[in-house]
Amino acid sequence: MKICVFGASSRELAQGYYDAAFELGAELARRGHELVFGGGTSGLMGAAARGVTSVGGRLTGVAPRFFDEPGILYEGCTEMIFTETMSERKKTMEDMSDAFVTLPGGIGTFEEFFEALTLKQLGRHAKAMAVLNTLGYYDSMESMLQKAVDERFFPEDGHALYAIFSDCKALLDYVESYKAEPEDVWKEKIFGKYNVK
């Protein structure tokens, strides 16, 4: 399975974030999966990539060509795919992956997670989506999404579109066992409520 991992590129985080990302990468590779990521050598992206490399796993980096500068990209990738734009990069990662895992991150990571979530809600993909909530980082996001449900901005069944974990092994168990609903069920859920034929 090719698992796309979104995460921070920051070099200034608490060590616990890097440790958790490294362990996720190592466990992912130990289970025979391939990492698909943004290609960066720093931050949680780089930590996950080093985790994969530490156990001899495969990893594919996807990065815009303007990132191809010394010290920016992870040199241990099995394959590096270059794109012309950030949008093309994200689309390439989405298309080639079988599942999405979101690590703690900033604005770019939020954008990646919410775009994948939006596409899933609209029935454009039915891939597993999981969030690694290291050190409670995503507690506030969960509160925000619950507020959106309470105020009817987000459907009650929206929480079934993704799952949150504090442990990488439980997260990967979920990804591996995930069964997508058939396309006709998705279409009825999405379009039926709007009377769209």
KEKE-3310 file (N, C-alpha, C; in steps of 0.2 Angstrom, whole numbers, plus 5000, padded with zeros to 4 digits):
npx = (5004:5002:5006:5001:5009:5006:5013:5022:5036:5044:5059:5059:5052:5045:5054:5047:5037:5045:5050:5039:5035:5045:5044:5032:5035:5045:5037:5027:5035:5040:5029:5028:5023:5023:5030:5023:5027:5030:5043:5053:5067:5068:5059:5044:5041:5053:5058:5049:5052:5066:5063:5057:5068:5077:5073:5075:5064:5053:5051:5043:5046:5038:5039:5039:5048:5056:5060:5071:5085:5100:5100:5086:5078:5075:5087:5087:5077:5068:5062:5060:5049:5046:5037:5028:5021:5014:5001:5000:5009:5002:4991:4997:5002:4990:4983:4992:4992:4986:4980:4978:4988:4989:5000:5005:5006:5008:5000:5000:4999:4987:4979:4981:4976:4962:4958:4959:4949:4938:4936:4934:4922:4914:4913:4924:4935:4938:4946:4956:4957:4968:4973:4987:4988:4999:5005:4993:4990:4980:4969:4962:4957:4948:4939:4934:4929:4919:4911:4907:4899:4889:4883:4878:4886:4894:4891:4884:4888:4900:4911:4914:4922:4936:4949:4955:4971:4982:4992:5004:5003:4990:4984:4989:4984:4971:4971:4975:4964:4954:4938:4931:4916:4904:4903:4890:4884:4890:4887:4873:4873:4879:4874:4860:4855:4854:4845:4850:4852)
npy = (4994:5011:5025:5041:5054:5068:5082:5093:5105:5111:5115:5117:5111:5102:5088:5076:5076:5074:5061:5053:5054:5048:5035:5032:5031:5021:5010:5009:5006:4993:4986:4984:4994:5008:5024:5040:5056:5074:5076:5083:5086:5091:5094:5085:5078:5074:5067:5056:5050:5047:5037:5027:5024:5019:5006:5000:5003:5008:5024:5038:5053:5069:5084:5101:5108:5119:5117:5110:5112:5113:5105:5105:5094:5077:5065:5052:5046:5033:5035:5051:5063:5076:5091:5105:5115:5119:5115:5105:5096:5092:5086:5075:5067:5064:5056:5045:5038:5027:5029:5041:5050:5061:5071:5081:5098:5114:5128:5123:5109:5108:5113:5103:5092:5096:5098:5085:5079:5086:5082:5068:5069:5074:5063:5060:5053:5037:5034:5028:5039:5046:5053:5057:5061:5067:5071:5078:5087:5089:5091:5103:5105:5095:5099:5110:5105:5097:5108:5113:5102:5103:5115:5113:5115:5105:5088:5076:5063:5066:5064:5051:5050:5051:5046:5048:5046:5042:5033:5026:5012:5008:5017:5013:5000:5003:5009:4999:4990:4996:4998:5004:5012:5006:5014:5018:5019:5030:5040:5041:5046:5058:5065:5063:5069:5082:5081:5078:5072)
npz = (5000:4996:5006:5009:5018:5026:5034:5045:5041:5049:5058:5072:5082:5097:5103:5104:5094:5082:5086:5086:5073:5066:5071:5066:5052:5052:5057:5047:5036:5041:5040:5027:5018:5007:5008:5003:5001:5004:5001:5008:5018:5031:5047:5051:5040:5035:5046:5046:5034:5037:5046:5038:5030:5039:5041:5029:5020:5006:4998:4991:4986:4982:4974:4971:4957:4960:4973:4972:4979:4987:5003:5005:5000:5004:5003:5002:4995:4987:4975:4967:4962:4952:4951:4943:4950:4966:4968:4958:4964:4975:4970:4963:4973:4980:4970:4968:4979:4992:5004:5017:5029:5042:5050:5064:5060:5050:5042:5029:5030:5036:5026:5016:5023:5024:5011:5006:5014:5011:4997:5000:5006:4996:4988:4979:4982:4991:5001:5015:5029:5041:5057:5066:5082:5089:5105:5109:5099:5089:5096:5098:5084:5083:5092:5086:5074:5080:5085:5072:5068:5078:5076:5063:5052:5047:5043:5054:5051:5046:5054:5052:5041:5043:5055:5072:5080:5094:5094:5083:5079:5081:5072:5060:5059:5058:5045:5037:5038:5033:5025:5011:5007:4995:4978:4974:4986:4992:4983:4984:4998:4996:4985:4986:4997:4992:4982:4970:4954)
capx = (5000:5006:5002:5003:5009:5006:5016:5026:5043:5048:5065:5059:5047:5047:5057:5042:5034:5050:5051:5032:5035:5050:5041:5027:5038:5048:5032:5024:5039:5040:5023:5028:5020:5028:5028:5023:5027:5032:5050:5057:5072:5067:5052:5041:5041:5060:5058:5045:5057:5071:5060:5057:5075:5080:5072:5075:5058:5053:5048:5043:5045:5035:5041:5040:5055:5059:5062:5077:5090:5104:5098:5079:5075:5077:5092:5087:5071:5068:5060:5058:5045:5046:5031:5030:5018:5012:4995:5002:5012:4997:4987:5001:5002:4983:4982:4996:4991:4980:4977:4981:4989:4991:5004:5005:5009:5005:4995:5001:4997:4979:4976:4981:4971:4955:4956:4957:4943:4932:4936:4931:4915:4910:4913:4929:4939:4935:4952:4956:4961:4969:4977:4991:4987:5004:5005:4986:4991:4974:4963:4958:4954:4943:4934:4932:4924:4912:4907:4904:4893:4884:4880:4875:4890:4897:4886:4885:4892:4907:4917:4916:4926:4942:4949:4961:4974:4988:4997:5005:5002:4983:4983:4990:4979:4964:4972:4975:4958:4948:4934:4927:4909:4903:4902:4883:4882:4893:4883:4867:4874:4881:4869:4853:4852:4853:4840:4854:4851)
capy = (5000:5018:5029:5048:5057:5076:5084:5099:5105:5115:5112:5120:5108:5098:5082:5071:5076:5070:5054:5050:5054:5043:5029:5030:5029:5014:5005:5009:5002:4986:4982:4983:4999:5013:5031:5045:5062:5080:5076:5087:5083:5093:5093:5079:5074:5071:5062:5050:5048:5043:5031:5022:5022:5015:4999:4998:5003:5012:5030:5042:5061:5073:5091:5106:5108:5125:5115:5106:5116:5110:5104:5105:5088:5071:5062:5044:5043:5028:5039:5058:5065:5084:5094:5112:5119:5115:5111:5098:5091:5089:5081:5069:5063:5061:5051:5039:5035:5022:5031:5048:5051:5068:5072:5088:5103:5121:5130:5119:5103:5109:5113:5096:5087:5098:5096:5077:5078:5089:5077:5062:5071:5075:5057:5060:5047:5034:5031:5029:5045:5045:5058:5055:5066:5067:5076:5081:5093:5090:5091:5109:5104:5090:5103:5115:5101:5096:5114:5113:5098:5105:5121:5110:5116:5099:5083:5072:5057:5068:5061:5044:5051:5051:5044:5051:5041:5044:5028:5024:5006:5008:5021:5009:4994:5006:5010:4992:4986:5001:4996:5010:5010:5006:5021:5020:5022:5037:5045:5042:5050:5065:5069:5062:5074:5088:5079:5079:5066)
capz = (5000:4996:5011:5009:5024:5027:5040:5046:5038:5054:5062:5078:5086:5102:5101:5104:5087:5078:5088:5084:5065:5064:5073:5061:5046:5053:5057:5040:5032:5043:5038:5019:5015:5004:5010:4999:5005:5000:4998:5012:5023:5038:5050:5052:5034:5035:5052:5044:5029:5040:5049:5033:5028:5045:5041:5022:5016:5000:4999:4985:4987:4977:4976:4965:4955:4964:4980:4971:4981:4993:5010:5005:4999:5007:4997:5003:4992:4982:4969:4967:4957:4952:4948:4941:4955:4973:4967:4954:4968:4980:4965:4961:4979:4981:4965:4968:4986:4994:5010:5019:5036:5043:5056:5066:5055:5050:5037:5023:5032:5037:5019:5013:5026:5023:5004:5005:5018:5007:4992:5002:5008:4990:4985:4974:4984:4997:5004:5022:5031:5048:5059:5071:5086:5094:5111:5109:5094:5085:5101:5096:5078:5084:5095:5080:5070:5084:5085:5066:5068:5083:5072:5057:5046:5045:5044:5059:5049:5044:5058:5050:5035:5046:5062:5075:5085:5097:5093:5076:5077:5080:5066:5054:5060:5055:5038:5034:5039:5031:5019:5008:5005:4987:4975:4974:4993:4993:4978:4987:5003:4994:4981:4988:5002:4989:4977:4963:4950)
cpx = (5004:5002:5005:5003:5010:5009:5021:5033:5047:5054:5065:5054:5050:5049:5052:5038:5039:5050:5045:5032:5040:5048:5036:5030:5041:5042:5028:5028:5040:5034:5022:5025:5025:5025:5028:5022:5030:5039:5055:5062:5071:5060:5050:5041:5048:5061:5055:5049:5063:5069:5060:5063:5078:5079:5072:5069:5059:5049:5049:5042:5042:5036:5041:5047:5059:5062:5069:5083:5094:5101:5090:5076:5079:5081:5091:5080:5072:5067:5058:5055:5044:5040:5033:5027:5016:5006:4996:5005:5007:4993:4990:5001:4995:4982:4985:4995:4985:4977:4981:4982:4992:4994:5003:5009:5005:5000:4994:4998:4989:4976:4976:4976:4963:4953:4955:4951:4937:4931:4932:4923:4911:4911:4918:4934:4936:4941:4952:4960:4962:4974:4980:4991:4992:5004:4998:4986:4984:4968:4958:4954:4948:4937:4930:4927:4918:4908:4903:4898:4887:4880:4877:4879:4893:4892:4888:4889:4899:4913:4919:4921:4934:4943:4956:4964:4980:4994:4998:5003:4994:4981:4984:4986:4973:4965:4972:4969:4952:4945:4930:4920:4909:4901:4895:4881:4884:4889:4877:4867:4875:4876:4862:4850:4851:4848:4844:4853:4857)
cpy = (5006:5022:5036:5051:5064:5077:5091:5099:5109:5111:5114:5117:5104:5091:5076:5071:5072:5063:5050:5049:5049:5036:5027:5028:5022:5009:5004:5004:4994:4982:4981:4988:5004:5020:5036:5051:5068:5081:5079:5083:5085:5092:5086:5075:5071:5066:5055:5047:5044:5037:5025:5019:5018:5008:4996:4999:5008:5019:5034:5049:5064:5080:5095:5107:5114:5123:5111:5111:5112:5110:5105:5098:5082:5067:5055:5042:5038:5031:5046:5060:5073:5086:5102:5117:5115:5112:5105:5093:5088:5084:5075:5064:5060:5056:5045:5035:5032:5025:5038:5048:5058:5068:5079:5093:5110:5122:5125:5112:5103:5109:5107:5091:5089:5097:5089:5076:5080:5084:5071:5064:5071:5068:5056:5055:5044:5030:5032:5036:5045:5051:5056:5061:5067:5073:5080:5087:5094:5090:5097:5108:5100:5094:5108:5111:5099:5102:5115:5108:5100:5111:5119:5113:5110:5093:5079:5066:5059:5065:5054:5044:5050:5048:5047:5046:5044:5039:5026:5017:5005:5011:5016:5002:4997:5007:5004:4989:4990:4998:5002:5007:5010:5013:5023:5022:5029:5042:5046:5047:5058:5069:5068:5067:5081:5087:5080:5072:5065)
cpz = (5000:5001:5011:5016:5023:5033:5040:5043:5043:5057:5069:5083:5092:5100:5100:5097:5082:5079:5085:5076:5063:5065:5068:5054:5046:5053:5050:5036:5034:5041:5030:5015:5012:5006:5004:5003:5001:4999:5003:5017:5030:5040:5051:5046:5034:5040:5050:5039:5032:5044:5044:5031:5033:5045:5034:5018:5010:5002:4993:4987:4981:4979:4970:4963:4958:4971:4979:4972:4986:4999:5010:5005:5002:5001:4997:4999:4987:4975:4971:4961:4957:4948:4947:4947:4961:4972:4963:4959:4973:4976:4964:4967:4981:4976:4966:4975:4987:5000:5012:5027:5037:5050:5058:5061:5055:5045:5031:5024:5033:5030:5016:5016:5024:5016:5003:5009:5014:5001:4994:5003:5001:4986:4979:4976:4990:5000:5011:5024:5039:5050:5065:5076:5092:5099:5111:5104:5091:5090:5099:5089:5079:5088:5090:5076:5073:5084:5078:5065:5072:5080:5065:5051:5043:5047:5050:5057:5046:5047:5056:5044:5037:5053:5065:5080:5088:5096:5086:5074:5076:5074:5060:5054:5056:5047:5034:5033:5036:5025:5017:5006:4997:4985:4975:4981:4994:4989:4981:4993:5001:4990:4983:4993:4998:4983:4970:4960:4945)
residu = (MET:LYS:ILE:CYS:VAL:PHE:GLY:ALA:SER:SER:ARG:GLU:LEU:ALA:GLN:GLY:TYR:TYR:ASP:ALA:ALA:PHE:GLU:LEU:GLY:ALA:GLU:LEU:ALA:ARG:ARG:GLY:HIS:GLU:LEU:VAL:PHE:GLY:GLY:GLY:THR:SER:GLY:LEU:MET:GLY:ALA:ALA:ALA:ARG:GLY:VAL:THR:SER:VAL:GLY:GLY:ARG:LEU:THR:GLY:VAL:ALA:PRO:ARG:PHE:PHE:ASP:GLU:PRO:GLY:ILE:LEU:TYR:GLU:GLY:CYS:THR:GLU:MET:ILE:PHE:THR:GLU:THR:MET:SER:GLU:ARG:LYS:LYS:THR:MET:GLU:ASP:MET:SER:ASP:ALA:PHE:VAL:THR:LEU:PRO:GLY:GLY:ILE:GLY:THR:PHE:GLU:GLU:PHE:PHE:GLU:ALA:LEU:THR:LEU:LYS:GLN:LEU:GLY:ARG:HIS:ALA:LYS:ALA:MET:ALA:VAL:LEU:ASN:THR:LEU:GLY:TYR:TYR:ASP:SER:MET:GLU:SER:MET:LEU:GLN:LYS:ALA:VAL:ASP:GLU:ARG:PHE:PHE:PRO:GLU:ASP:GLY:HIS:ALA:LEU:TYR:ALA:ILE:PHE:SER:ASP:CYS:LYS:ALA:LEU:LEU:ASP:TYR:VAL:GLU:SER:TYR:LYS:ALA:GLU:PRO:GLU:ASP:VAL:TRP:LYS:GLU:LYS:ILE:PHE:GLY:LYS:TYR:ASN:VAL:LYS)
# end
